[in-house]
Amino acid sequence: MKTNQEGKHMKTNEPNIKREESTYALLVRSEEKKRIVTELVVYGVIILSAVAAIWEFGEELSLFQS
C-alpha cells in the first residue's frame, strides 16, 4: 500500500503481487518424489487395464471365429 503525507495507508487499485494458483499449477511445480511415484503407479495401472481389456476382447473374437 502507498502512504500519504501523513503516513497513513492509502488504498490503491494496484493488483496484489501474490496470486492464487490452481491446484494443477501447484502440482506441476511440486517436485515431491512421492507424487512422482504415485503418478507412475496410477498411469501404469491405467495402461495395464487398457492392455488387459484389449487382450480379453481379442480372446473373445478368437472364440467366436472358431
MMTF fields as JSON, N, C-alpha, C and O atoms, coordinates in Angstrom:
{
  "mmtfVersion": "1.0.0",
  "mmtfProducer": "UNKNOWN",
  "numBonds": 263,
  "numAtoms": 264,
  "numGroups": 66,
  "numChains": 1,
  "numModels": 1,
  "chainsPerModel": [1],
  "groupsPerChain": [66],
  "chainIdList": ["A"],
  "bondAtomList": [4, 2, 8, 6, 12, 10, 16, 14, 20, 18, 24, 22, 28, 26, 32, 30, 36, 34, 40, 38, 44, 42, 48, 46, 52, 50, 56, 54, 60, 58, 64, 62, 68, 66, 72, 70, 76, 74, 80, 78, 84, 82, 88, 86, 92, 90, 96, 94, 100, 98, 104, 102, 108, 106, 112, 110, 116, 114, 120, 118, 124, 122, 128, 126, 132, 130, 136, 134, 140, 138, 144, 142, 148, 146, 152, 150, 156, 154, 160, 158, 164, 162, 168, 166, 172, 170, 176, 174, 180, 178, 184, 182, 188, 186, 192, 190, 196, 194, 200, 198, 204, 202, 208, 206, 212, 210, 216, 214, 220, 218, 224, 222, 228, 226, 232, 230, 236, 234, 240, 238, 244, 242, 248, 246, 252, 250, 256, 254, 260, 258],
  "bondOrderList": [1, 1, 1, 1, 1, 1, 1, 1, 1, 1, 1, 1, 1, 1, 1, 1, 1, 1, 1, 1, 1, 1, 1, 1, 1, 1, 1, 1, 1, 1, 1, 1, 1, 1, 1, 1, 1, 1, 1, 1, 1, 1, 1, 1, 1, 1, 1, 1, 1, 1, 1, 1, 1, 1, 1, 1, 1, 1, 1, 1, 1, 1, 1, 1, 1],
  "groupList": [{"groupName": "MET", "atomNameList": ["N", "CA", "C", "O"], "elementList": ["N", "C", "C", "O"], "formalChargeList": [0, 0, 0, 0], "bondAtomList": [1, 0, 2, 1, 3, 2], "bondOrderList": [1, 1, 2], "singleLetterCode": "M", "chemCompType": "L-PEPTIDE LINKING"}, {"groupName": "LYS", "atomNameList": ["N", "CA", "C", "O"], "elementList": ["N", "C", "C", "O"], "formalChargeList": [0, 0, 0, 0], "bondAtomList": [1, 0, 2, 1, 3, 2], "bondOrderList": [1, 1, 2], "singleLetterCode": "K", "chemCompType": "L-PEPTIDE LINKING"}, {"groupName": "THR", "atomNameList": ["N", "CA", "C", "O"], "elementList": ["N", "C", "C", "O"], "formalChargeList": [0, 0, 0, 0], "bondAtomList": [1, 0, 2, 1, 3, 2], "bondOrderList": [1, 1, 2], "singleLetterCode": "T", "chemCompType": "L-PEPTIDE LINKING"}, {"groupName": "ASN", "atomNameList": ["N", "CA", "C", "O"], "elementList": ["N", "C", "C", "O"], "formalChargeList": [0, 0, 0, 0], "bondAtomList": [1, 0, 2, 1, 3, 2], "bondOrderList": [1, 1, 2], "singleLetterCode": "N", "chemCompType": "L-PEPTIDE LINKING"}, {"groupName": "GLN", "atomNameList": ["N", "CA", "C", "O"], "elementList": ["N", "C", "C", "O"], "formalChargeList": [0, 0, 0, 0], "bondAtomList": [1, 0, 2, 1, 3, 2], "bondOrderList": [1, 1, 2], "singleLetterCode": "Q", "chemCompType": "L-PEPTIDE LINKING"}, {"groupName": "GLU", "atomNameList": ["N", "CA", "C", "O"], "elementList": ["N", "C", "C", "O"], "formalChargeList": [0, 0, 0, 0], "bondAtomList": [1, 0, 2, 1, 3, 2], "bondOrderList": [1, 1, 2], "singleLetterCode": "E", "chemCompType": "L-PEPTIDE LINKING"}, {"groupName": "GLY", "atomNameList": ["N", "CA", "C", "O"], "elementList": ["N", "C", "C", "O"], "formalChargeList": [0, 0, 0, 0], "bondAtomList": [1, 0, 2, 1, 3, 2], "bondOrderList": [1, 1, 2], "singleLetterCode": "G", "chemCompType": "PEPTIDE LINKING"}, {"groupName": "HIS", "atomNameList": ["N", "CA", "C", "O"], "elementList": ["N", "C", "C", "O"], "formalChargeList": [0, 0, 0, 0], "bondAtomList": [1, 0, 2, 1, 3, 2], "bondOrderList": [1, 1, 2], "singleLetterCode": "H", "chemCompType": "L-PEPTIDE LINKING"}, {"groupName": "PRO", "atomNameList": ["N", "CA", "C", "O"], "elementList": ["N", "C", "C", "O"], "formalChargeList": [0, 0, 0, 0], "bondAtomList": [1, 0, 2, 1, 3, 2], "bondOrderList": [1, 1, 2], "singleLetterCode": "P", "chemCompType": "L-PEPTIDE LINKING"}, {"groupName": "ILE", "atomNameList": ["N", "CA", "C", "O"], "elementList": ["N", "C", "C", "O"], "formalChargeList": [0, 0, 0, 0], "bondAtomList": [1, 0, 2, 1, 3, 2], "bondOrderList": [1, 1, 2], "singleLetterCode": "I", "chemCompType": "L-PEPTIDE LINKING"}, {"groupName": "ARG", "atomNameList": ["N", "CA", "C", "O"], "elementList": ["N", "C", "C", "O"], "formalChargeList": [0, 0, 0, 0], "bondAtomList": [1, 0, 2, 1, 3, 2], "bondOrderList": [1, 1, 2], "singleLetterCode": "R", "chemCompType": "L-PEPTIDE LINKING"}, {"groupName": "SER", "atomNameList": ["N", "CA", "C", "O"], "elementList": ["N", "C", "C", "O"], "formalChargeList": [0, 0, 0, 0], "bondAtomList": [1, 0, 2, 1, 3, 2], "bondOrderList": [1, 1, 2], "singleLetterCode": "S", "chemCompType": "L-PEPTIDE LINKING"}, {"groupName": "TYR", "atomNameList": ["N", "CA", "C", "O"], "elementList": ["N", "C", "C", "O"], "formalChargeList": [0, 0, 0, 0], "bondAtomList": [1, 0, 2, 1, 3, 2], "bondOrderList": [1, 1, 2], "singleLetterCode": "Y", "chemCompType": "L-PEPTIDE LINKING"}, {"groupName": "ALA", "atomNameList": ["N", "CA", "C", "O"], "elementList": ["N", "C", "C", "O"], "formalChargeList": [0, 0, 0, 0], "bondAtomList": [1, 0, 2, 1, 3, 2], "bondOrderList": [1, 1, 2], "singleLetterCode": "A", "chemCompType": "L-PEPTIDE LINKING"}, {"groupName": "LEU", "atomNameList": ["N", "CA", "C", "O"], "elementList": ["N", "C", "C", "O"], "formalChargeList": [0, 0, 0, 0], "bondAtomList": [1, 0, 2, 1, 3, 2], "bondOrderList": [1, 1, 2], "singleLetterCode": "L", "chemCompType": "L-PEPTIDE LINKING"}, {"groupName": "VAL", "atomNameList": ["N", "CA", "C", "O"], "elementList": ["N", "C", "C", "O"], "formalChargeList": [0, 0, 0, 0], "bondAtomList": [1, 0, 2, 1, 3, 2], "bondOrderList": [1, 1, 2], "singleLetterCode": "V", "chemCompType": "L-PEPTIDE LINKING"}, {"groupName": "TRP", "atomNameList": ["N", "CA", "C", "O"], "elementList": ["N", "C", "C", "O"], "formalChargeList": [0, 0, 0, 0], "bondAtomList": [1, 0, 2, 1, 3, 2], "bondOrderList": [1, 1, 2], "singleLetterCode": "W", "chemCompType": "L-PEPTIDE LINKING"}, {"groupName": "PHE", "atomNameList": ["N", "CA", "C", "O"], "elementList": ["N", "C", "C", "O"], "formalChargeList": [0, 0, 0, 0], "bondAtomList": [1, 0, 2, 1, 3, 2], "bondOrderList": [1, 1, 2], "singleLetterCode": "F", "chemCompType": "L-PEPTIDE LINKING"}],
  "groupTypeList": [0, 1, 2, 3, 4, 5, 6, 1, 7, 0, 1, 2, 3, 5, 8, 3, 9, 1, 10, 5, 5, 11, 2, 12, 13, 14, 14, 15, 10, 11, 5, 5, 1, 1, 10, 9, 15, 2, 5, 14, 15, 15, 12, 6, 15, 9, 9, 14, 11, 13, 15, 13, 13, 9, 16, 5, 17, 6, 5, 5, 14, 11, 14, 17, 4, 11],
  "groupIdList": [1, 2, 3, 4, 5, 6, 7, 8, 9, 10, 11, 12, 13, 14, 15, 16, 17, 18, 19, 20, 21, 22, 23, 24, 25, 26, 27, 28, 29, 30, 31, 32, 33, 34, 35, 36, 37, 38, 39, 40, 41, 42, 43, 44, 45, 46, 47, 48, 49, 50, 51, 52, 53, 54, 55, 56, 57, 58, 59, 60, 61, 62, 63, 64, 65, 66],
  "secStructList": [7, 3, 3, 7, 6, 6, 1, 7, 3, 3, 7, 7, 7, 7, 7, 7, 1, 7, 7, 7, 7, 7, 2, 2, 2, 2, 2, 2, 2, 7, 7, 7, 2, 2, 2, 2, 2, 2, 2, 2, 2, 2, 2, 2, 2, 2, 2, 2, 2, 2, 2, 2, 2, 2, 2, 2, 2, 2, 2, 2, 2, 2, 2, 2, 2, 7],
  "xCoordList": [0.832, 0.0, 0.875, 1.986, 0.358, 1.068, 0.71, -0.336, 1.589, 1.296, 1.193, 1.879, 0.33, 0.192, 1.154, 1.976, 1.067, 1.99, 1.887, 2.864, 0.726, 0.533, 1.011, 0.979, 1.445, 1.932, 0.841, 1.102, -0.375, -1.482, -1.509, -1.14, -1.95, -2.023, -3.187, -4.287, -2.929, -3.959, -4.301, -3.425, -5.562, -5.984, -5.673, -5.915, -5.141, -4.861, -5.512, -5.916, -5.609, -6.185, -5.116, -5.384, -3.91, -2.838, -3.118, -3.589, -2.831, -3.072, -2.117, -0.985, -2.583, -1.737, -0.63, -0.849, 0.541, 1.656, 1.407, 1.691, 0.875, 0.549, -0.681, -1.682, -0.586, -1.737, -2.039, -1.135, -3.308, -3.696, -3.441, -3.741, -2.882, -2.595, -3.542, -4.021, -3.799, -4.665, -3.949, -2.725, -4.72, -4.149, -3.224, -2.172, -3.603, -2.77, -1.411, -0.381, -1.402, -0.143, 0.752, 1.968, 0.15, 0.939, 1.517, 2.662, 0.739, 1.229, 2.347, 3.31, 2.212, 3.227, 4.55, 5.609, 4.497, 5.723, 6.297, 7.47, 5.488, 5.952, 6.892, 6.628, 7.972, 8.939, 9.062, 10.156, 7.958, 7.995, 8.135, 7.439, 9.027, 9.24, 7.996, 7.678, 7.302, 6.099, 5.048, 4.369, 4.92, 3.945, 4.334, 3.477, 5.626, 6.096, 5.841, 5.386, 6.14, 5.914, 4.428, 4.042, 3.596, 2.147, 1.648, 0.835, 2.124, 1.712, 2.129, 1.353, 3.344, 3.808, 2.941, 2.615, 2.568, 1.717, 0.347, -0.168, -0.246, -1.585, -1.56, -2.42, -0.592, -0.508, -0.241, -0.78, 0.586, 0.859, -0.385, -0.622, -1.191, -2.433, -3.398, -4.058, -3.482, -4.373, -3.932, -4.76, -2.638, -2.129, -2.337, -2.758, -2.042, -2.229, -3.698, -4.003, -4.604, -6.026, -6.486, -7.319, -5.95, -6.298, -5.767, -6.465, -4.541, -3.964, -4.766, -5.026, -5.156, -5.941, -7.299, -7.765, -7.937, -9.228, -9.09, -9.926, -8.048, -7.815, -7.529, -8.021, -6.737, -6.407, -7.672, -7.861, -8.537, -9.782, -10.679, -11.298, -10.752, -11.559, -11.027, -11.801, -9.705, -9.094, -9.369, -9.611, -9.342, -9.641, -11.089, -11.362, -12.008, -13.419, -13.632, -14.398, -12.977, -13.109, -12.603, -13.207, -11.486, -10.951, -11.869, -11.913, -12.601, -13.545, -14.734, -15.221, -15.203, -16.361, -15.996, -16.854, -14.772, -14.362, -14.106, -14.126, -13.869, -13.563, -14.769, -14.672],
  "yCoordList": [-1.186, 0.0, 1.248, 1.257, 2.259, 3.527, 4.301, 4.074, 5.209, 6.063, 7.499, 7.912, 8.249, 9.661, 10.483, 9.914, 11.804, 12.674, 12.501, 12.721, 12.113, 11.958, 10.589, 10.321, 9.734, 8.425, 7.377, 6.252, 7.722, 6.767, 5.988, 6.508, 4.744, 3.901, 4.335, 4.607, 4.392, 4.725, 3.476, 2.666, 3.321, 2.197, 2.518, 3.633, 1.546, 1.73, 0.597, -0.411, 0.766, -0.263, -1.152, -1.848, -1.141, -1.966, -3.435, -3.764, -4.314, -5.74, -6.267, -5.8, -7.229, -7.86, -8.649, -9.276, -8.617, -9.385, -10.87, -11.682, -11.22, -12.621, -12.992, -12.277, -14.12, -14.587, -16.002, -16.791, -16.317, -17.683, -18.532, -18.121, -19.724, -20.607, -21.791, -22.185, -22.344, -23.509, -24.701, -24.708, -25.696, -26.908, -27.571, -28.091, -27.559, -28.163, -27.47, -28.136, -26.138, -25.398, -25.723, -25.849, -25.857, -26.217, -27.614, -27.85, -28.542, -29.909, -29.981, -30.728, -29.199, -29.219, -28.699, -29.239, -27.661, -27.095, -27.927, -27.786, -28.776, -29.607, -30.68, -31.292, -30.905, -31.915, -33.013, -33.522, -33.372, -34.399, -35.775, -36.096, -36.581, -37.921, -38.783, -39.621, -38.578, -39.37, -39.133, -40.065, -37.881, -37.564, -38.238, -38.766, -38.222, -38.819, -40.321, -40.885, -40.963, -42.41, -42.719, -43.67, -41.919, -42.136, -41.998, -42.805, -40.987, -40.81, -42.005, -42.477, -42.494, -43.649, -44.872, -45.613, -45.088, -46.234, -46.084, -47.034, -44.904, -44.682, -44.84, -45.52, -44.227, -44.355, -45.795, -46.262, -46.505, -47.908, -48.762, -49.619, -48.532, -49.289, -48.994, -49.902, -47.745, -47.385, -48.078, -48.631, -48.051, -48.682, -50.192, -50.787, -50.821, -52.266, -52.666, -53.697, -51.859, -52.187, -52.065, -52.849, -51.089, -50.954, -52.145, -52.675, -52.565, -53.721, -54.987, -55.8, -55.155, -56.324, -56.337, -57.395, -55.171, -55.094, -55.465, -56.187, -54.977, -55.311, -56.798, -57.438, -57.348, -58.776, -59.627, -60.575, -59.285, -60.04, -59.941, -60.928, -58.765, -58.587, -59.474, -60.094, -59.527, -60.384, -61.849, -62.598, -62.283, -63.674, -64.026, -65.104, -63.111, -63.368, -63.485, -64.339, -62.654, -62.719, -64.061, -64.65, -64.537, -65.8, -66.969, -67.96, -66.878, -67.937, -67.968, -69.042, -66.799, -66.751, -67.197, -67.719, -67.009, -67.372, -68.873, -69.4, -69.554, -70.996, -71.824, -73.048],
  "zCoordList": [0.0, 0.0, 0.0, 0.529, -0.587, -0.589, 0.675, 1.284, 1.054, 2.205, 1.73, 0.795, 2.384, 2.036, 2.89, 3.609, 2.824, 3.543, 5.056, 5.772, 5.542, 6.984, 7.466, 8.667, 6.573, 6.955, 7.046, 7.472, 6.655, 6.688, 5.373, 4.32, 5.455, 4.267, 3.375, 3.857, 2.081, 1.117, 0.329, 0.026, 0.0, -0.83, -2.287, -2.75, -2.996, -4.415, -5.185, -4.606, -6.465, -7.324, -7.941, -8.921, -7.387, -7.91, -7.603, -6.514, -8.554, -8.299, -7.235, -7.111, -6.484, -5.48, -6.156, -7.193, -5.576, -6.125, -5.923, -6.804, -4.763, -4.509, -5.323, -5.328, -6.01, -6.788, -6.371, -6.097, -6.325, -6.034, -7.268, -8.389, -7.052, -8.164, -8.118, -7.055, -9.277, -9.341, -8.724, -8.591, -8.354, -7.788, -8.795, -8.422, -10.058, -11.099, -11.181, -11.283, -11.137, -11.209, -10.022, -10.169, -8.847, -7.671, -7.802, -7.416, -8.341, -8.517, -9.546, -9.378, -10.614, -11.664, -11.118, -11.438, -10.302, -9.759, -8.62, -8.274, -8.049, -6.945, -7.469, -8.503, -6.767, -7.191, -6.138, -5.892, -5.526, -4.491, -5.123, -6.087, -4.586, -5.127, -4.933, -5.776, -3.831, -3.568, -4.649, -5.08, -5.082, -6.124, -7.429, -8.137, -7.753, -8.996, -8.992, -9.986, -7.865, -7.749, -7.871, -8.551, -7.215, -7.281, -8.71, -9.162, -9.424, -10.818, -11.664, -12.495, -11.461, -12.231, -11.968, -12.896, -10.714, -10.375, -11.018, -11.608, -10.912, -11.476, -12.991, -13.551, -13.661, -15.114, -15.526, -16.529, -14.762, -15.052, -14.957, -15.808, -13.917, -13.753, -14.896, -15.401, -15.303, -16.413, -17.698, -18.421, -17.982, -19.199, -19.156, -20.148, -18.006, -17.884, -18.028, -18.628, -17.483, -17.612, -19.066, -19.52, -19.793, -21.211, -22.008, -22.872, -21.721, -22.414, -22.092, -22.979, -20.824, -20.428, -21.132, -21.557, -21.257, -21.938, -23.411, -23.953, -24.05, -25.464, -25.61, -26.539, -24.7, -24.73, -24.608, -25.369, -23.646, -23.456, -24.687, -25.085, -25.283, -26.485, -27.611, -28.34, -27.746, -28.76, -28.501, -29.447, -27.251, -26.889, -27.245, -27.772, -26.952, -27.257, -28.765, -29.21, -29.55, -31.0, -31.533, -32.43, -30.97, -31.458, -31.089, -31.818, -29.975, -29.589, -30.538, -30.891, -30.951, -31.854, -33.271, -33.981, -33.691, -35.036, -35.175, -36.287, -34.078, -34.144, -34.462, -34.551]
}
